[in-house]
Amino acid sequence: MWYLGRSGEDTILTDSDHPTSLEARSSGPLNGKVRVPGDKSISHRALILGALAVGRTQVSGLLEGEDVLNTAKSMRALGAKVERSGDLAWVVHGVGVAGFAQPQGPLDFGNSGTGCRLVMGAVAGCPISAVFDGDASLRSRPMRRVLDPLELMGAKVVASGEPGGRLPLTLNGARDPVPIVYRTPVASAQIKSAVLLAGLAAPGVTTVIEQEASRDHTELMLRHFGAEIVSTPEGAHGRKIALTGQVELHGADVVVPADPSSAAFPIVAALIVEGSDIVLSDVMTNPLRTGLFTTLREMGGSIEQSETRGDAGEPMARLRVRASKLRGVEVPPERAPSMIDEYLVLAVAASFAEGTTVMRGLKELRVKESDRLAATADMLRANGVKVEISGDDLIVEGRGHVPGGGLVLTHMDHRIAMSALVMGLSADKPVKVDDTAFIATSFPDFIPMMRSLGAEFS
């Protein structure tokens, strides 16, 4: 992969661009045009639905990070043919709904909660047994809220490593899956998607009702692959999704848009580094994923959108971002589902803003790769920023600059590492992170891409 950076020349990537610990220091303006990696959510779903379809699926722009590659391995283990056909291009030959084969060994998802939980849903509708496992971080994350509806549909957890359905666990899929009407306890695309994927194999209609609408990537892609699915408003902010089961999916071409969660890091970096002016191409602009962009614009950030187009139901656009004077704002809790992964780097932006930023309703951050709410506060405090956690709210006192000079403990969390490095690009003193290895799970080329724009890491 290459990036068109400050000089307009190709940037060559080497292993030396991925050290374990790293320090970011104040740099000159960031300039250039880049395309961040393909969206992780779309990449996972393209592989899974391609494996559940009949025929050939061509995926372009796939994110080739560890999380997605582990999903590709699990699809192979379940009987689908999954091959890399070129640069970021993959071909999947599916086995059809409920056609998964018995895997010969555990399905190891590494650090990926999305891949693990979605594949649980797909396996739950098949008459097979599979062992689900992951790394130490994933083993610590609860799976029960996904397993509960799957057991209502006829699947069964027969062995689990820990209370709460934690990994490793063995899941027996249903021989005769039952369609259900399920109200999700929280706004979670993972819960919704697992139920819908299991519902593909059930007769009749499987319905998911959300009080707060979560990301709709699964619904859009199911429709793209030929499923019969209807989504209607439910209450003030919710959705009701009805899927007709036992409909054959067909292979389809998917162009993966650039990941807005990955784009968040160069966007915030450009906003806080004086004189910066960058362009990001093909960024997904699905309104259920762009809460950060809305918030940054409210803070005074210059983010211009143009050249909008779409593929597989997902809109994408060109974004031009220029350095801006930011001000503190209040972020409402109902915006959380559209930017849950971006609060860490938003907290960095808030640190450089003038005034107080209040981010409300962040309960879901406590059950991510780490307790991201506590880890975000720790990251800011270590670098001289005044921050408070009040219940599930994060309150950041911005002073227009960040003292810096701290060491940030990443807790094996890729987004903490990237957020801290972005902070260091404009802090008064360098910011050091203890471990950048986990950045590879979602954004393998983050460090060389940021260097191509002018960022200074050592």
C-alpha positions in Angstrom: 0.0 0.0 0.0 1.2 3.6 -0.6 0.2 7.0 0.5 0.5 10.3 -1.3 2.0 12.5 1.3 3.7 15.9 1.6 6.0 15.5 -1.3 3.6 13.6 -3.5 5.9 10.6 -3.6 5.1 7.0 -2.7 5.9 6.1 0.9 7.5 2.7 1.3 6.3 0.7 4.3 8.8 -1.4 6.3 8.8 -3.4 9.5 10.7 -0.6 11.2 7.6 1.6 10.9 5.9 -0.6 13.5 7.9 -0.3 16.8 6.4 -1.5 20.1 6.8 1.8 22.1 6.6 5.2 20.4 6.8 8.9 21.2 4.9 11.6 19.3 6.2 15.2 19.3 4.9 18.5 18.1 5.3 18.6 14.3 4.9 21.1 11.5 1.6 21.3 9.5 0.1 18.1 8.2 -0.4 18.1 4.5 -1.3 15.6 1.8 -4.0 13.3 0.5 -4.6 9.8 1.9 -7.1 7.0 1.9 -7.4 5.3 5.3 -8.0 1.6 5.4 -11.3 0.0 4.5 -14.0 0.0 7.1 -13.6 -2.8 9.6 -17.3 -3.3 10.2 -18.0 -3.7 6.4 -15.0 -5.9 6.0 -16.1 -8.4 8.6 -19.7 -8.5 7.2 -18.6 -8.8 3.6 -16.6 -12.0 4.5 -19.3 -13.5 6.7 -22.2 -12.8 4.3 -20.1 -13.9 1.3 -19.5 -17.2 3.2 -23.3 -17.6 3.8 -24.1 -16.8 0.2 -24.3 -19.1 -2.8 -21.8 -18.3 -5.5 -18.9 -15.9 -5.8 -18.4 -12.6 -3.8 -15.7 -10.2 -4.8 -14.5 -7.8 -2.0 -12.4 -4.7 -2.9 -10.7 -2.5 -0.4 -10.8 -5.0 2.4 -9.2 -4.0 5.7 -6.2 -6.4 6.0 -5.8 -5.9 9.8 -5.5 -8.8 12.2 -9.1 -8.6 13.3 -10.5 -9.1 9.8 -7.9 -11.7 8.8 -9.0 -13.7 11.8 -12.6 -13.6 10.5 -11.3 -14.7 7.1 -9.6 -17.7 8.8 -12.8 -18.6 10.6 -14.8 -18.6 7.4 -12.3 -21.0 5.9 -12.5 -23.2 8.9 -16.3 -23.3 8.5 -16.0 -24.5 4.9 -16.1 -21.4 2.7 -13.3 -20.8 0.2 -11.7 -17.4 1.0 -8.7 -16.2 -1.1 -6.7 -13.0 -1.5 -6.8 -12.2 -5.2 -4.8 -8.9 -5.2 -4.0 -5.8 -3.3 -6.8 -5.5 -0.8 -8.9 -7.7 -3.1 -10.5 -10.9 -1.9 -12.8 -13.6 -3.3 -15.2 -15.7 -1.2 -17.0 -18.8 -2.5 -19.9 -19.3 -0.1 -21.6 -22.5 1.3 -25.1 -21.1 1.6 -27.2 -20.3 4.7 -26.9 -23.0 7.4 -24.2 -24.6 5.2 -21.2 -24.2 7.5 -19.1 -27.4 8.1 -17.9 -28.6 11.5 -14.6 -26.8 12.2 -11.6 -29.0 13.0 -10.3 -26.7 15.7 -11.2 -23.6 17.7 -12.1 -20.4 15.9 -9.6 -17.9 17.2 -10.7 -14.3 16.8 -7.7 -12.6 18.4 -8.8 -9.2 19.7 -12.0 -8.9 17.6 -15.3 -8.7 19.5 -17.1 -7.9 16.3 -15.8 -10.9 14.3 -16.4 -13.2 17.3 -20.0 -12.1 18.1 -21.2 -11.9 14.5 -19.8 -15.4 13.7 -21.6 -16.7 16.8 -24.8 -15.6 15.2 -24.0 -17.2 11.9 -23.0 -20.5 13.6 -26.1 -20.4 15.9 -28.3 -21.1 12.8 -26.2 -24.2 11.7 -26.4 -27.8 13.1 -22.7 -27.7 14.1 -20.6 -27.2 17.2 -17.8 -24.6 17.3 -15.3 -23.5 19.9 -14.8 -19.7 20.1 -11.6 -18.2 21.5 -9.4 -15.1 21.4 -6.6 -13.3 23.1 -6.4 -12.3 26.7 -8.3 -9.0 26.0 -11.1 -10.8 24.2 -11.3 -13.5 26.8 -12.1 -10.8 29.4 -15.1 -9.4 27.5 -18.6 -10.6 28.3 -20.5 -12.5 25.6 -23.7 -13.3 27.5 -25.8 -10.5 26.0 -25.2 -12.0 22.6 -25.6 -15.6 23.7 -29.0 -15.0 25.4 -31.0 -14.3 22.3 -29.1 -17.0 20.4 -30.2 -19.5 23.0 -33.8 -18.3 22.7 -33.4 -19.3 19.0 -32.3 -22.8 19.8 -28.5 -22.6 20.1 -26.8 -23.8 23.3 -23.6 -22.9 25.1 -22.3 -26.2 26.4 -19.0 -25.0 27.9 -17.6 -21.7 28.9 -14.3 -20.6 30.4 -15.8 -18.0 32.8 -19.2 -16.8 34.2 -20.9 -14.4 31.9 -20.2 -16.5 28.8 -16.6 -15.5 28.5 -14.2 -17.2 26.1 -13.3 -19.8 25.5 -16.7 -21.3 24.9 -18.4 -24.0 22.9 -21.5 -23.1 21.0 -23.9 -25.7 19.6 -25.9 -24.3 16.7 -29.6 -25.0 16.4 -30.8 -27.9 14.3 -34.2 -26.2 13.9 -33.6 -22.5 14.7 -36.7 -20.6 15.9 -37.5 -17.0 14.8 -37.9 -14.6 17.7 -38.9 -11.0 18.4 -36.1 -9.6 20.5 -35.7 -6.2 22.1 -32.1 -5.4 22.6 -31.1 -4.3 26.1 -28.6 -1.7 24.7 -28.0 -0.1 21.4 -25.6 -2.7 20.0 -25.0 -3.5 16.3 -23.3 -6.7 17.5 -26.3 -8.1 19.3 -28.6 -7.1 16.5 -26.4 -8.6 13.8 -25.9 -11.9 15.7 -29.7 -12.3 15.9 -30.3 -11.4 12.3 -27.5 -13.8 11.1 -29.0 -16.6 13.1 -32.4 -15.7 11.8 -31.3 -16.3 8.2 -31.7 -20.0 8.9 -35.0 -19.8 10.8 -38.4 -20.2 9.2 -40.7 -17.1 9.2 -39.7 -13.7 10.4 -37.0 -12.8 13.0 -37.5 -9.3 14.4 -35.1 -7.1 16.4 -36.4 -4.0 18.1 -34.0 -1.2 19.2 -34.8 1.6 21.5 -31.8 3.5 20.1 -30.8 2.8 16.5 -27.4 1.2 16.2 -25.2 0.9 13.1 -27.2 -0.5 10.2 -24.4 -2.0 8.2 -25.7 -5.6 8.6 -29.2 -4.6 7.3 -27.8 -2.8 4.3 -25.4 -5.6 3.4 -28.0 -8.3 3.9 -30.2 -6.5 1.4 -27.3 -6.2 -1.0 -26.8 -10.0 -0.8 -30.6 -10.6 -1.6 -32.2 -11.0 1.9 -35.7 -9.9 2.5 -35.4 -7.3 5.3 -37.5 -4.3 6.3 -36.4 -1.6 8.7 -38.9 0.9 10.1 -38.8 3.6 12.8 -39.6 2.6 16.4 -40.3 5.3 18.9 -38.3 8.5 19.0 -34.9 7.1 18.2 -35.3 3.4 17.6 -35.7 0.9 14.8 -37.6 -2.3 14.1 -35.9 -4.7 11.8 -37.8 -7.7 10.3 -35.9 -10.4 8.4 -37.5 -13.2 6.5 -35.6 -16.4 7.0 -34.6 -19.3 4.8 -34.1 -17.1 1.7 -31.0 -17.9 -0.4 -28.4 -15.3 -0.4 -26.4 -14.7 -3.7 -22.8 -13.7 -4.1 -22.3 -10.0 -4.6 -19.5 -7.5 -5.2 -18.6 -5.2 -2.3 -16.4 -2.1 -2.4 -15.4 -1.4 1.2 -15.4 2.4 1.9 -12.7 4.0 4.0 -13.3 3.5 7.7 -14.6 6.7 9.5 -13.3 5.3 12.8 -9.8 5.2 11.3 -10.3 8.5 9.6 -11.0 10.0 13.0 -7.3 10.0 13.9 -5.9 12.0 11.0 -8.9 14.3 11.1 -8.4 15.3 14.7 -4.6 15.5 14.1 -5.2 18.0 11.3 -7.7 20.0 13.3 -5.2 20.5 16.3 -1.9 20.9 14.4 -1.6 24.5 13.3 -1.5 25.1 9.6 -2.6 21.6 8.6 -4.7 20.9 5.5 -5.4 17.3 4.5 -7.7 15.4 2.2 -9.2 11.9 2.9 -10.8 10.0 0.1 -13.8 7.6 0.0 -14.7 8.0 3.7 -17.9 6.3 4.7 -20.6 8.9 5.6 -23.4 6.6 6.8 -25.3 8.9 9.3 -25.1 6.2 11.9 -21.3 6.4 11.9 -20.6 10.1 11.6 -21.4 11.4 15.1 -17.8 12.4 15.5 -17.9 14.5 12.3 -21.1 16.3 13.5 -19.5 16.9 16.9 -16.2 18.3 15.6 -18.1 20.6 13.3 -20.1 21.9 16.3 -16.8 22.5 18.0 -15.7 24.7 15.1 -13.8 22.2 13.1 -13.4 22.7 9.3 -14.4 19.5 7.7 -15.7 19.9 4.1 -17.5 17.1 2.3 -17.7 16.6 -1.5 -17.7 13.9 -4.2 -20.4 11.7 -2.5 -21.0 8.3 -4.0 -22.1 4.9 -2.7 -21.7 1.1 -2.9 -23.7 -1.7 -1.3 -26.0 0.8 0.3 -23.1 2.7 2.0 -22.4 6.3 1.2 -18.8 7.6 1.0 -17.3 11.0 0.3 -14.1 13.1 0.0 -13.3 15.1 3.2 -11.0 18.1 3.4 -9.9 19.0 6.9 -8.1 22.1 8.0 -6.6 23.3 11.3 -9.2 25.0 13.4 -9.8 26.8 16.7 -12.0 24.4 18.7 -14.5 25.2 21.5 -16.0 23.0 24.1 -19.5 21.5 23.5 -22.0 19.1 25.1 -22.4 15.8 23.3 -25.8 14.3 23.9 -26.1 10.6 24.9 -28.3 9.7 21.9 -25.3 10.4 19.7 -23.2 7.7 21.4 -24.1 4.8 19.1 -22.9 6.7 16.0 -19.5 7.4 17.5 -18.8 4.9 20.3 -15.3 4.1 19.0 -14.4 7.8 18.5 -14.8 9.2 22.0 -11.1 8.5 22.8 -9.8 10.8 20.0 -12.7 13.2 20.6 -11.4 13.6 24.1 -8.0 14.6 22.6 -9.7 17.2 20.5 -11.6 18.5 23.6 -8.3 18.8 25.4 -7.1 21.3 22.8 -10.4 23.2 22.7 -11.3 26.3 24.7 -13.8 25.5 27.4 -15.5 22.4 28.8 -16.6 19.4 26.7 -19.2 17.1 28.3 -19.6 13.7 26.6 -22.7 12.0 28.0 -23.9 8.3 28.1 -20.6 6.5 27.6 -21.5 3.2 29.5 -20.5 1.1 26.5 -16.9 2.3 26.7 -16.5 0.3 29.9 -16.9 -3.1 28.0 -14.6 -2.5 25.1 -11.0 -3.8 24.6 -10.3 -2.1 27.9 -12.4 0.1 30.2 -12.0 2.9 27.7 -13.7 5.5 29.9 -11.1 5.1 32.7 -8.3 4.7 30.2 -9.2 7.9 28.4 -9.2 9.8 31.6 -5.9 8.3 32.6 -4.4 9.3 29.2 -5.5 12.9 29.6 -4.4 13.2 33.2 -1.0 11.8 32.4 -0.5 14.7 30.0 -1.7 17.6 32.2 -5.4 17.8 31.1 -8.1 18.3 33.7 -10.7 15.5 33.3 -13.5 14.1 35.4 -15.7 11.0 35.1 -19.2 11.5 36.5 -21.3 8.3 36.2 -21.1 7.5 32.5 -20.2 11.0 31.5 -16.7 12.3 30.6 -16.0 15.9 31.3 -12.8 17.5 29.7 -11.6 21.0 30.7 -10.0 22.3 27.5 -7.4 25.1 27.8 -6.5 25.5 24.1 -3.2 23.5 24.6 -2.0 20.3 26.2 1.1 20.2 28.4 2.0 16.7 27.4 5.1 14.9 28.6 3.3 11.8 29.9 3.6 8.1 29.4 0.3 6.5 28.3 -0.5 2.9 29.1 -2.5 1.4 26.3 -3.9 -1.7 28.0 -3.6 -3.6 24.7 -6.1 -1.1 23.2 -5.3 0.1 19.6 -7.5 3.2 19.9 -5.8 4.4 23.1 -2.4 4.1 21.4 -3.5 6.0 18.3 -5.3 8.7 20.3 -2.3 9.3 22.5 0.0 9.6 19.4 -2.4 12.2 17.9 -2.3 14.1 21.1 1.5 14.2 21.1 1.6 15.9 17.6 0.4 19.2 19.1 1.2 18.9 22.8 3.8 21.2 24.4 6.0 18.2 25.3 6.2 14.8 23.6 3.7 12.1 24.5 4.9 8.5 24.8 2.9 5.3 24.5 4.0 2.0 26.0 2.9 -0.3 23.3 1.8 0.3 19.7 1.7 -3.4 18.6 -2.1 -3.6 18.9 -2.6 -0.8 16.3 -2.3 -3.6 13.7 -5.7 -5.0 14.8 -7.5 -2.2 13.0 -5.1 0.2 11.3 -1.9 -1.6 10.3 -0.4 1.3 8.4 -1.3 4.1 10.8 2.2 5.1 11.7 3.6 5.3 8.1 0.5 7.0 6.9 0.7 9.7 9.5 4.4 10.1 8.8 3.6 10.6 5.1 1.5 13.6 6.2 4.3 15.0 8.2 3.8 13.5 11.7 6.9 13.1 13.9 7.2 9.8 15.7 10.3 8.2 17.2 
